[in-house]
């Protein structure tokens, strides 16, 4: 509630005297919020949009203010080299189709770095993730910026994660990529491992009636197909 009060105060002042007069305070407030890694970031994204519009307005003289806004704006509109000028999702999709392996790898690491640095996800990130999901899925772990634990978990439940991406990750729901990356790296091994293991392991788990993966080629607890 205190965070909402401070955000509302900054926005109220900005609306009445102009963003150019409070932009530095607004940027500081945004970073303070992002350091807490909130689940809901729509209000943060709106503030960043206002900063971007203020900087793009030729009638607004910012002087030396707003110098720390670049990372925030680029995290939404140009986190990697191929989308740095915010070309639009359709144009970016076309660029992906002409990239070689090294260029795609650079994009993957750029998206992951920006996401974990700010806690914000660009619509271009979702476009890229859906592209590599179908064309070069070996880059998915790089795109998500997974830890070693996250990579191991991803390999165990690769098909399931793929299905989650196909059904839930779109440019409009791009922020879900960050939640998915955290789920795989942190929450999944600790809280979901046992539950999914009873679905996919060869040994039954007490209280679970799900069918077992009986193939001799499957490791207990790992499943790569429905």
Residue, then its C-alpha position, 0 to 999 in steps of 0.5 A: x500500500x505504501x508503494x502504491x501511495x508513493x507511485x500515485x504521488x509521483x504520477x499526480x505531481x508529474x501530471x500537474x507540473x510535467x514529467x520533465x520536472x520529476x523525471x529523475x525522481x520517477x526513474x529512481x522510483x521505478x528502479x526502487x520498485x523493480x529491485x523488489x521484483x514485483x509480479x505485477x508490473x503494468x504500472x511500471x511499464x506505463x511510467x516507462x512509456x510516459x518517460x519515453x514519450x516525454x523524451x521523444x517530445x521535441x517541445x519538452x526540454x529535459x536538459x540533463x534530466x532523465x539520463x538514467x532512463x535508457x536502460x528502462x526504455x530499452x528493456x521494453x522497446x529495444x533490448x537487443x541489437x536487432x530490435x534496438x530501434x523498435x522496428x515492430x514485431x512483424x519486422x523483427x520476425x522477418x529479421x529473425x528468419x534471415x539470421x545465422x546461428x551466431x546472431x540468434x545466440x547473441x539475441x538470446x543472451x541479450x534478451x536474457x540479460x535485459x530481463x534478469x537485469x530489470x525484471x521487465x520483458x519486451x514483446x520482442x522477447x516473446x517473438x524471439x522465444x516463439x521463433x526459436x521454439x519452432x526453429x532452434x529450440x537449443x537456444x531456449x535455455x539461453x533465451x530464458x537465462x536459466x541457471x544450471x539447476x534450471x537447465x537440468x529441470x528444463x531438460x527433464x520436463x522439456x516437452x511440458x515447458x514447450x507446451x506452456x510456451x506455445x499456449x501462454x507466451x505471446x507478445x501481449x503476455x511477454x512478462x510471463x517469460x520472466x515468471x516461467x524462467x523463475x518457475x523453472x530455476x527456483x520454484x519448480x525443483x523445490x515445490x513442483x518436482x515431487x508432484x511432477x515426478x509422480x506423473x513421470x517417474x517409473x516408481x509410484x508415489x503415495x496418493x498419486x494415481x497418474x500413469x507411470x513412464x514405463x519406457x526403459x530409456x526414461x530416467x525416473x523423474x524425467x519425461x520428454x513426451x506425453 
